[in-house]
Amino acid sequence: MQGKVVVMTGATSGIGEVAALRLARLGARLVLIARDRARGEATLARLRAAAPDAGHVVHYADLSTLGEARRVAAAIAAAEPRIDVLVNNAGAVFASRAVTQEGLERTFALNHMSYFVLTAGLLDRLVAATPARIVNTASNAHRQGHLDFDDLQSVRSFRAFAVYGTSKLCNILFTRELARRLAGRGVTANCFTPGFVATRFGDQAGGLYALGVRFAKLFARSAQSGAETLVYLATSPEVANVSGRFFQNCRPGTLSAEAQDDALAQRLWRESERIAGLS
């Protein structure tokens, strides 16, 4: 990874921060997107301590807002002539339904639409760096999800874990269709599940849900273990020519039938384009 540029979201804690530090020690230059300035500066200090001369930087944005995702993507595209790896890792689960200022349910907005908008905004820079890679953090929770295009914003029904699972199903379907569209352009796209990891994830969900998540983390795997597949997909020559796949523990994972539906993936892509105002 010597001299390569890695753009990463969700890198100020958990598996994202572990992976960012590992990639920095391998020689990569990290360009982070963070929401919380204090955590962003703390992570940046750790990266600079690990690799003092790499020129790591952090940009700040609330990725649950499409306008912010577009803005930060444009800022990074203007500053970086090439991007070797894009890691879409930011995500959250919320105990109750809320909408963003653009009227999107916030789980869908952050966990899926930020991936879609950020990737679109940085795609030219990835193509400029070919061979390049896109790594999307999904989850086995996708098995609990279901895409209902008549209720994508969970107006009729909101159950926290089911809505989260649907957002992770979106990550997988997005990865499949992205890989299909990128075929022959020198950019691969893969996704993975880190497993259930003891990180900050879920702590801000609110209510009894957050308490339940904290208790479950007593039996969770470490962030170091959860980051292994992310780093593998970003660096390993074994997957240099693999695209459109879902991984678990650095090996191909198993998917639900819905997560393998290419027609569904194409429909989600078209709907995401419409929501984002992209083509």
C-alpha positions, 0 to 999 in steps of 0.5 A, a space after each residue: 500500500 506504499 503511496 496509495 490513497 485510501 478514502 474511508 468513512 466511519 474511521 474514527 472508532 471501531 473496525 474503521 479506526 483499526 483498519 485505517 491504522 493498519 493501512 497507514 502502517 502498510 504505507 497508505 495515505 488516509 483521507 478520512 470523512 468524519 462527523 465528530 471533530 473531536 474523534 476525527 482529530 484524535 484519530 488523525 493524531 494516531 494516524 500521524 503517529 503511526 506514519 508521520 510523513 504520509 500526509 493523512 487528512 480528515 474532512 468533516 461531513 454529516 453523511 446522513 445528509 445528501 447535500 453534505 455527502 455531495 459536498 465532501 465528495 466534491 472537496 475530496 475529488 478536487 484535492 485528490 487527483 487519484 484514489 486507490 481505495 474507497 472504503 464506505 464504512 460509516 453506519 448506524 442503527 437507530 431505535 426510533 424512526 427519524 428523518 433527515 432534512 431531506 425527508 429520508 429515514 436516517 438509517 437508509 440515508 446514512 447506511 445506503 445513500 451515503 455509499 451511493 452518493 460518495 461513490 458517484 462523486 469519487 468514481 472518476 478519481 478511482 478510475 484515474 488510479 486503476 487498478 482501484 478498489 471499493 470496499 463496502 461494509 455490509 452485514 449478515 443482518 441483511 438476512 433480516 431485511 426486505 426491500 419494499 419499494 412502496 415503503 423505502 422510508 419505513 413510514 408504515 412500519 419501523 422496527 430498528 433491526 429490520 430497518 438496519 438489516 434492509 440497509 445492509 441488504 441495500 449495501 450488498 445489492 449496491 455492490 453487485 450492481 456497481 461491480 456490474 457497471 464497473 466491469 472492464 474499467 479497472 475498479 473492483 467493488 466488494 462488500 463484507 460482514 465484520 460480524 458482531 463487533 464490540 465497538 461504539 456501534 449501537 451505543 447512540 441508538 437510544 432507549 432499551 435498544 441501546 442497552 440491549 446492544 451494550 449487553 450483547 457486546 459482552 459476547 462480541 468479537 474484537 474490533 481487531 478481528 472485525 477489521 481483518 476482512 476490510 483490510 484484506 479486501 483493500 490490500 490482498 492480491 488474492 482479490 485483485 480481480 474479484 468483484 461483486 462478491 460478499 466476504 466473511 472472515 476473508 472468504 466468500 460468504 453466503 447471501 440470502 436469496 434477496 441479496 442475490 437478485 440482480 433485477 432487485 439490485 438494478 431497481 434499487 440503483 435506479 431508485 437511488 439515482 432518482 433520490 440522489 438526483 444523479 444519472 
